[in-house]
Amino acid sequence: MGLNKSADDSGQLQMKKKRKIKNKKVQSEFEESSVPESVENDEDVTTNMDQNESVDDCDEPQIKKKKKEKKKNKEDITSAKSNEGDDESKGEPKKKEKSIRQIKKEKHEERLNLAREASKLESAKKALNYVSKWKHAKSHWKFEKLKQIWLMDNFLSDKYVPDSMFPTILEYFEGIKGLARQKLTDKATAIIKKIDDGAEGVENDEEGEKTTEYTRAKKLIEALSSKE
């Protein structure tokens, strides 16, 4: 009995030792498997941080450079706008664009002016033919009051009455009598007085035309005075 008990105790101790050894082995294996993974993770994190720091170090000059370029571009745009404003303030004000209605109105007025001018030229042609017939072909000439009125209104203008025709018209006027003759005298006298007195409204660019009017008015007064 004593031997059996001793053997049982010895077997239990060995079992306990085996369990302890097994537990230590398991714990050791667990530690070996877990610790390297942590270390590896730490190493990966450290590597990533180093890489990020390296990238940041590389990108920092480029970022600064881009910021400087953006700032410079903004300054250039501001300066350009300022210069444009100065140019506009120094130069002439912008012309307001014409509306379609205004453009049509101007074109209509231009057509009317052209039509009026064409009508005047046609009237001048007919009046000059009238007085030319009086001078050179009296057998085919007949008195026309409207053409005579046109000659009285326009004989001072070298635009419608050329110098070559003025002597013929002057000769025609010498034979005019009554109210028409008085109107011619008054008109010529008014022109002469206006220019002699240096009346306001006579501009330098109209000096040639006024001189023609003055010369013709003086000649008309002389012609009418000599035939009275």
Buried (B, 14 or more C-beta within 10 A) or exposed (E): EEEEEEEEEEEEEEEEEEEEEEEEEEEEEEEEEEEEEEEEEEEEEEEEEEEEEEEEEEEEEEEEEEEEEEEEEEEEEEEEEEEEEEEEEEEEEEEEEEEEEEEEEEEEEEEEEEEEEEEBEEBBEEBBEBBBBBBEEEEEBEEEEEBBEBBBBBBBBBEBBEEEBBEBBBEBBEEBEEEBBEBBBEBBEEBBEBBEEEEEEEEEEEEEBBEBBBBBBBBBBEBBEEEE
